[in-house]
């Protein structure tokens, strides 16, 4: 039988997998379970609805949606059309959403009605499909209710016929976190994301009997894990929000085997288990990333959950898997501060000044070449040229490598602090502060200083007050004097970006605000 899909595309791989898995359970969300066959049918109907509204190959369809079955149906329909998905995090402000819709040149928007949208959303996206999930409706001439759109196509009797999807067609237009300014739009094509899908399965140890729990937003890392689960034939459990009690209950009731979490979530899970709750023995894989994890909490996790952890290191520009610290690696406590080794799909080199490879043990910028690097930043040729140099992605992360090839991240290039002419790497100081018995988390930033150029500033999370003098005494036995913070702020919780990373831009502003109030 003639196929309309190139076998090298993300579309081809996912669509073939969906049809192969038939009546197996695919997605469970909010008490509803749909099979692979039903996902295939619903996505065909939605693809007809999108095509009727003018969506063609390479057009951009934005998703501003909660974790839901509708999100997955939309994802598949976009793939079947060979269009580009633009996933927008539900935590975006109306202003951020408006910027992305305009910048990406979105042809059609699918959104949940309860999520905030810009007042001029109808001007930014000529066509919109709205999923009713509470307050808010499809309330203007350009918007259609999700159920109404599907019902109209289902009753039409039309059959969806796919069109050829080029390997070079855009597959994903993903916005970065924007922690230093306006978010950048990362463009990935069909062929590169097809290869990345295989990496997600292999590097994440995703199996065909997987019961995968996802509680983080699908527009970020979880969306790639979801596609890996569907490709492998697993059963994905979607939650719209993270709750440690809810996660433990789900893990126990349906024998979850695989989950993804950012460190903050794992800390809360560990606290819940320490308080007497039990983690299901079925759990065999916990993938974590997006931010460094405390070595002490990681040791605690290994003690309570066993050798189930895989750390991933990746970027929006090279999704999820540049390096991994494997389950076996976690058994070596000397490696718990490492992000692991380069995966088979990526070549990692640390470069110093002049673009020369640094010796083992020296710090350099982590660069990678991979078959699933971004194609470009949308409408930003200068940023693209500065980021992809000689075919390698300049990650902006500073790291060193040991004799065995393990990578140890020390800082972002933009977060490195230069104080009195000396380089201070925030990760090193943060790890030292976290060793204090009464500190549960910490972040370190640099702030302008008239004497030192920059001063080292610490922001700590602690249940009680820790005097600056006490913290200095603790650090004196660990760090050189110039690395010890000159100011310490105590907060109830560190601010996070919508992707679970510590928001250092907000911390810098908090420090400046505190200084102005003195």
C-alpha positions in Angstrom: 0.0 0.0 0.0 1.4 3.4 -0.9 2.2 5.7 2.0 1.9 9.4 2.1 4.5 9.8 4.8 8.3 9.8 4.5 9.6 7.2 7.0 12.2 9.7 8.3 9.6 12.2 9.7 8.2 12.6 13.2 4.7 12.4 11.6 5.4 9.0 10.0 6.8 7.5 13.2 4.0 8.7 15.5 1.1 8.0 13.1 2.3 4.5 12.3 2.7 3.7 16.0 -0.8 5.0 16.9 -2.3 2.7 14.3 -0.1 -0.3 15.3 -1.2 -0.2 19.0 -4.9 -0.4 18.2 -7.2 -0.9 21.3 -4.5 -0.6 23.9 -5.1 2.2 26.4 -3.2 5.3 25.3 -4.1 8.2 27.6 -5.9 8.6 30.9 -6.8 12.1 32.2 -9.5 13.3 34.6 -10.9 9.7 34.9 -11.3 9.2 31.2 -9.3 6.7 29.2 -8.9 6.6 25.4 -7.4 3.9 23.3 -4.9 4.3 20.5 -7.6 3.6 18.0 -9.8 6.3 19.4 -6.9 8.8 19.4 -6.4 8.0 15.8 -10.1 8.5 15.0 -10.4 11.8 16.9 -7.2 13.2 15.5 -8.4 12.4 12.0 -11.6 14.3 12.7 -9.7 17.3 14.1 -7.3 17.3 11.2 -10.3 17.7 8.9 -11.6 20.6 11.0 -8.2 22.3 10.9 -7.9 21.8 7.1 -11.3 23.2 6.6 -10.1 26.3 8.5 -7.2 26.7 6.1 -4.4 24.9 7.9 -1.9 23.4 5.5 1.5 21.8 5.5 4.1 24.0 7.3 1.4 26.4 8.8 1.7 27.2 12.5 -0.9 26.0 14.9 -0.5 27.2 18.5 -1.7 25.2 21.5 -2.4 27.1 24.7 -3.9 24.2 26.7 -3.8 22.4 29.9 -2.5 18.8 30.1 -5.5 17.0 28.6 -6.7 14.4 26.1 -7.6 17.3 23.8 -4.0 18.4 23.9 -2.8 15.0 22.6 -5.6 14.8 20.0 -4.5 18.3 18.7 -0.8 17.3 18.7 -1.6 14.3 16.5 -3.9 16.2 14.2 -1.2 18.8 13.6 1.4 16.0 12.9 -1.0 14.4 10.4 -1.3 17.7 8.5 2.4 18.3 8.4 1.8 21.6 10.2 4.0 23.1 12.9 3.0 22.8 16.5 3.7 25.9 18.6 3.2 24.8 22.2 2.6 27.6 24.7 2.8 27.1 28.4 -0.5 27.6 30.3 1.3 29.8 32.8 2.1 32.4 30.2 0.7 35.9 30.9 -1.6 37.4 28.3 1.2 39.7 27.2 3.6 36.8 26.8 1.0 34.8 24.9 0.3 37.8 22.6 4.0 38.2 21.8 4.4 34.6 20.9 1.2 34.4 18.7 2.3 37.5 16.8 6.0 36.5 16.5 5.3 33.0 15.3 2.8 34.0 12.7 0.2 31.6 14.0 -2.5 30.5 11.6 -4.8 28.9 14.1 -5.0 28.8 17.9 -6.5 26.0 20.0 -6.9 27.0 23.7 -8.7 26.1 26.9 -11.4 28.7 27.6 -10.4 29.1 31.3 -6.8 30.2 30.4 -6.2 34.0 30.2 -5.8 35.4 26.7 -4.9 38.8 25.3 -7.9 41.2 24.7 -6.8 41.3 21.0 -6.5 37.5 20.6 -8.9 37.6 17.6 -6.6 40.1 15.8 -3.5 37.9 16.5 -5.1 34.6 15.4 -7.8 34.9 12.7 -9.1 31.4 13.6 -9.5 29.8 17.1 -10.9 26.6 18.5 -11.9 26.7 22.2 -12.1 23.8 24.6 -14.7 24.6 27.2 -13.4 23.8 30.6 -15.2 26.3 32.8 -15.7 30.0 32.5 -15.1 31.4 29.0 -16.6 30.3 25.7 -16.1 30.5 22.0 -17.5 34.0 22.1 -16.7 35.6 18.7 -17.2 34.9 15.0 -13.6 33.6 14.6 -13.8 31.1 17.4 -15.5 27.6 17.3 -16.2 25.3 20.2 -14.1 22.2 20.2 -17.0 19.8 20.5 -19.0 21.6 17.9 -16.1 21.5 15.4 -15.5 17.8 15.9 -19.3 17.0 15.7 -19.6 18.9 12.4 -16.7 17.0 10.8 -17.9 13.7 12.2 -21.4 14.2 10.7 -20.0 15.3 7.4 -19.0 11.8 6.4 -15.7 13.1 5.0 -12.6 10.9 5.4 -9.2 12.4 6.3 -6.6 11.8 3.6 -3.1 12.7 4.6 -0.8 14.7 2.3 2.9 14.2 1.9 5.0 15.5 4.8 8.5 16.7 3.8 11.4 15.9 6.2 12.3 19.6 6.0 8.9 20.9 7.0 8.7 22.6 10.4 7.4 20.2 13.1 7.8 22.3 16.3 8.2 26.0 17.0 9.1 26.0 20.7 9.7 29.1 22.8 12.5 29.2 25.3 11.9 30.3 28.9 12.9 33.9 28.3 14.8 34.3 31.6 17.0 37.0 30.1 14.5 38.8 27.8 11.9 38.0 25.2 11.7 34.2 24.6 13.4 32.9 21.5 11.4 30.7 19.1 13.3 27.5 18.3 12.4 25.8 15.0 12.7 22.0 14.7 11.9 20.1 11.5 10.2 16.8 10.9 13.3 14.8 10.1 15.3 16.0 13.2 12.4 15.5 15.5 11.9 12.0 14.1 15.5 11.2 15.2 14.8 12.9 18.5 11.8 10.7 19.1 14.0 7.6 18.9 16.4 9.2 21.4 13.6 10.0 23.8 12.7 6.3 23.8 16.2 4.8 24.0 17.8 7.3 26.4 14.7 7.5 28.7 14.3 3.7 28.8 10.7 3.9 27.7 9.2 0.4 27.2 6.0 -0.8 25.5 4.4 -1.8 28.8 5.1 1.6 30.3 2.6 3.3 32.6 3.9 6.8 32.4 2.9 9.6 34.8 3.3 13.1 33.6 2.4 16.1 35.8 4.5 18.9 34.3 3.3 21.0 31.3 3.2 19.2 28.0 4.6 22.3 26.1 8.0 21.6 27.7 9.9 18.3 28.4 6.8 16.3 29.2 5.5 16.7 25.6 8.5 14.8 24.3 8.2 12.1 26.9 4.5 11.8 25.9 5.4 11.2 22.3 7.9 8.6 23.3 5.3 6.8 25.3 2.8 6.8 22.4 5.5 5.6 20.0 6.5 2.7 22.3 2.8 1.7 23.0 2.7 2.7 26.7 -0.2 4.1 28.7 0.2 7.8 29.7 -1.4 9.2 32.8 -1.8 13.0 32.6 -2.3 15.3 35.5 -2.9 19.0 35.2 -1.1 19.9 38.5 1.5 18.3 40.7 0.5 17.1 44.2 2.7 14.7 46.1 -0.3 13.0 47.8 -2.0 12.7 44.4 1.1 11.3 42.7 1.6 8.7 45.4 -2.0 7.7 45.3 -1.9 7.3 41.5 1.4 5.4 41.6 -0.1 2.9 44.0 -3.5 2.5 42.4 -2.5 1.9 38.8 1.1 0.6 39.2 3.0 3.5 37.6 6.3 2.4 36.1 7.8 5.7 34.8 7.6 9.3 35.8 9.2 12.7 35.0 9.8 15.4 37.6 11.8 18.5 38.3 13.8 18.5 41.5 11.4 20.7 43.4 8.7 18.0 42.8 11.0 15.2 43.9 11.8 17.1 47.2 8.1 17.2 48.0 7.6 13.6 47.1 10.5 12.6 49.4 9.1 14.7 52.2 5.7 12.9 51.8 7.4 9.4 51.8 9.4 10.4 54.9 6.2 11.4 56.6 4.9 7.8 56.2 3.5 7.5 52.7 4.7 4.6 50.4 6.0 4.8 46.9 4.6 2.0 44.6 7.1 -0.8 44.1 6.1 -0.9 40.4 8.1 2.3 39.8 11.2 1.5 37.8 12.2 4.8 36.2 12.2 8.4 37.5 13.6 10.9 34.9 14.5 14.3 36.3 16.0 17.5 34.9 15.4 21.2 34.2 17.5 22.2 37.3 20.3 20.7 39.5 19.3 18.4 42.3 20.7 18.5 45.8 23.2 15.5 46.3 21.8 14.9 49.8 18.2 14.7 48.5 19.3 12.5 45.7 20.9 10.1 48.1 17.7 10.1 50.1 15.8 9.3 46.9 18.0 6.4 46.1 17.5 5.1 49.6 13.7 5.4 49.5 13.0 4.6 45.8 16.0 2.5 44.8 18.2 2.8 41.6 15.4 4.2 39.4 16.8 7.7 38.6 17.9 9.0 35.2 19.1 12.6 35.0 18.7 14.3 31.7 20.5 17.3 30.4 19.2 19.1 27.3 17.9 22.4 26.0 15.0 23.5 23.9 17.5 23.8 21.1 18.4 20.1 21.5 15.5 18.5 23.3 15.9 16.6 26.6 18.9 14.4 25.8 22.4 15.8 25.3 23.7 14.0 28.4 22.3 11.5 30.8 23.4 10.1 34.2 22.1 6.6 34.0 20.5 4.5 36.8 23.8 2.6 37.2 25.8 5.9 37.4 23.6 7.0 40.3 25.1 4.1 42.4 28.4 5.9 42.3 28.1 8.8 44.8 31.0 10.6 43.3 28.9 11.1 40.2 25.8 12.5 41.8 26.8 16.1 40.9 27.4 15.2 37.3 24.9 15.5 34.5 26.4 12.3 33.0 27.9 11.4 29.7 26.9 12.5 26.2 24.2 10.3 24.7 25.0 8.3 21.6 23.1 10.9 19.4 25.3 13.8 20.6 28.9 14.7 20.4 29.9 17.0 23.3 33.0 19.1 23.4 34.0 21.8 25.9 35.5 24.9 24.3 37.6 27.7 25.8 38.7 31.0 24.4 39.4 31.0 20.7 37.2 28.0 20.3 39.8 25.5 21.4 39.0 22.3 23.3 39.9 22.6 26.9 42.0 19.9 28.7 40.3 17.4 31.0 39.4 19.1 34.3 39.4 22.6 32.9 36.2 24.6 32.5 34.8 25.5 29.1 31.5 26.1 27.3 29.6 22.9 26.6 29.0 22.6 22.8 27.3 19.7 21.0 26.7 18.5 17.5 23.6 16.3 17.0 21.2 15.2 14.3 18.4 16.8 16.3 19.7 20.3 16.8 17.4 23.2 16.0 17.2 24.4 12.4 17.1 28.1 13.4 15.6 30.7 15.7 12.5 32.0 13.9 13.1 35.4 12.3 16.5 35.7 14.2 19.4 35.0 11.8 21.9 36.8 14.0 20.9 34.8 17.1 21.1 31.6 15.0 24.6 32.4 13.7 25.8 33.2 17.3 24.3 30.0 18.7 25.2 27.4 16.0 28.9 27.8 15.2 30.6 25.4 12.8 27.6 23.1 13.1 27.7 23.0 16.9 25.3 24.3 19.4 26.8 26.7 21.9 24.7 25.9 25.0 25.9 28.8 27.2 26.6 26.3 30.0 30.0 26.1 31.6 31.3 22.7 32.6 34.3 20.5 33.1 34.9 16.8 32.2 36.6 14.1 34.2 38.9 11.4 32.9 36.0 9.0 32.3 34.0 11.5 30.2 31.5 12.6 32.8 30.3 16.2 32.5 30.0 18.4 35.5 28.0 21.7 35.0 29.3 24.7 36.9 27.3 27.6 35.7 25.5 29.4 32.8 28.0 31.8 31.1 25.6 34.6 31.9 25.4 33.6 35.5 29.1 33.4 36.2 30.1 36.1 38.7 33.3 38.1 38.4 34.2 39.5 41.8 37.5 41.3 42.3 38.7 39.8 39.0 38.0 36.3 40.2 35.5 33.9 38.6 32.8 32.5 40.9 30.5 29.7 39.6 27.1 29.9 41.2 26.5 26.1 41.2 29.6 25.5 43.4 28.5 28.0 46.0 24.9 26.8 45.9 26.0 23.2 46.5 28.2 24.3 49.5 25.3 26.3 51.0 22.9 23.3 50.7 25.3 21.3 52.9 24.1 23.4 55.8 21.8 21.3 57.9 19.0 23.9 58.1 19.1 25.1 54.4 16.6 23.3 52.2 17.5 25.1 49.0 19.7 27.9 47.7 20.4 30.1 44.7 23.4 32.4 44.1 23.5 35.5 41.9 25.8 38.3 41.2 24.9 42.0 41.8 26.7 45.2 40.9 29.2 46.3 43.5 31.3 49.5 43.5 34.3 47.9 45.1 34.3 44.3 43.7 32.6 44.8 40.3 30.1 42.2 41.3 29.2 40.8 44.7 28.2 37.2 45.5 24.6 37.2 46.8 22.9 34.1 48.3 19.1 33.5 48.5 18.3 30.6 50.9 15.2 28.7 51.8 15.1 27.8 55.5 12.5 27.1 58.1 14.3 29.4 60.6 16.6 32.4 60.5 20.3 31.7 59.7 22.5 34.6 60.5 25.0 35.7 57.9 27.9 35.0 60.3 26.8 31.4 60.8 26.6 30.8 57.1 30.0 32.3 56.5 31.5 30.1 59.2 29.9 27.0 57.5 31.2 28.0 54.1 34.7 29.0 55.3 35.7 25.3 55.5 34.4 24.6 52.0 35.0 27.6 49.8 37.7 30.2 49.1 37.0 33.5 50.9 36.1 35.4 47.7 33.4 32.9 46.9 31.5 33.4 50.2 28.3 35.5 49.7 28.5 39.1 51.0 24.7 39.3 51.4 22.2 36.6 52.3 18.4 36.8 51.7 16.0 34.3 53.3 12.8 33.4 51.4 10.0 30.9 51.9 10.5 29.5 48.3 12.7 30.2 45.4 10.9 31.7 42.4 10.7 29.3 39.5 10.2 29.9 35.8 7.2 28.2 34.2 9.5 25.3 33.2 10.7 24.6 36.8 14.1 26.4 36.6 15.2 28.8 39.3 14.3 32.3 38.0 17.5 34.2 38.6 16.2 37.3 36.8 13.5 37.6 39.4 16.1 37.0 42.2 18.3 39.8 40.9 15.3 42.1 40.9 14.3 41.0 44.4 17.8 41.8 45.6 17.8 45.3 44.0 14.4 46.0 45.5 15.7 44.9 49.0 18.7 47.2 48.6 16.5 50.2 47.7 14.4 49.7 50.8 17.4 49.8 53.1 
